[in-house]
Amino acid sequence: MCHRIGEGAKNLVGPELNGLDGRKAGTVEGYNYTEANKNSGITWGEEVFREYIKDPRAKISGTKMIFPGIKNDGEITNLWAYLKQFDAADRKK
């Protein structure tokens, strides 16, 4: 509902997630980020993603992402594995 990934992904309520691994937070073209996201200094990788997805508002105070988080480590592992397989050009690596 909020994010898309894969071929033809577009920004919705949240930015598209292609090429997330290694991307600086707040940099998807055409998405209107909060200043908190743009100035977070975060570069997405597994460790940062794990912290963020458990409680997004705790990791980036002022983010507009309204999501309670994922607490289950297995679910987080599976989600990160899925996300990191798509490069910035919408293709599977």
N, C-alpha and C positions, 0 to 999 in steps of 0.2 A: 504494500500500500504506500509506503513512504520512499523506498529506494528501488532502483532497478539495476540489474547487472547483466552482462552478456551482449550479444549482437543487438544493435539498435537501441541500447539503453539510453534513456533520457532522464533529466532531472525532474523530480516530482516535488513532493513536500520536502524531501531530502535530496541530496545530490546523487547522481549515478555513481556506482561503486567500482567500475572497471579501473584497473590499475591502482587499486588501493594500496597494495604492499609497496612501500617505499615512497608514497606520495606525501607531500606536505599538506597538513590540514588546511582547509579553507581555500583551496586552489582550483576547484573544478570550474572551468569556464562556463559562464552563464548562470551560475547558482548564486543566490543572494545570501551569503553567510553572515552570521553575527560577527561583530568585532572580536568577541571572545574566541571564536573558532579561528578567524584569520590571524589573530595574534597569539595563539596558543603555543606556537613553537614546536608543535607535534609533527613528527614524521611517522606515518603509519607503518607499523611492523607488528609482529605477533604479540610481543610483550605489552606494547602500548594498547593494542586493540583489546587484549584480555582485561586490562585495567579499565579501559573506557566502557566496554560493553556490559560490565557488571553494574556500573552506575555512571551513565554519561554525564550527568550534572555535577557529580563529585569530581570527575576528571577535568571537565571544562566548565567551570562556573560561568554561567551566562549563556550557555548554548541554548538554542531554541528547540533542540531535540527533546521531545516529550516521550520518554520510553523508560519503563521501570528497570530495565536491565535484564540480563541473563545471568543467573547465579550458578547454573550447572556447568562444571568444567568440561564435561564431555560434549555438551551442546556447543560450547564456545570453541572447542577444538575442531569440531565438525564444521561450524560456520566459518572459521578462519580458513580451513582447508579449501572450502568451496570458494570463498572470496578471492583468495590469492591465486587461483588458477586462471583468472581473467586479466589480460594485459590492458593497457590504456587504449588500445585500438579495438577493443571489444572481442578479442580472440582468446581462445583458451591457449595457455602456454604449452 
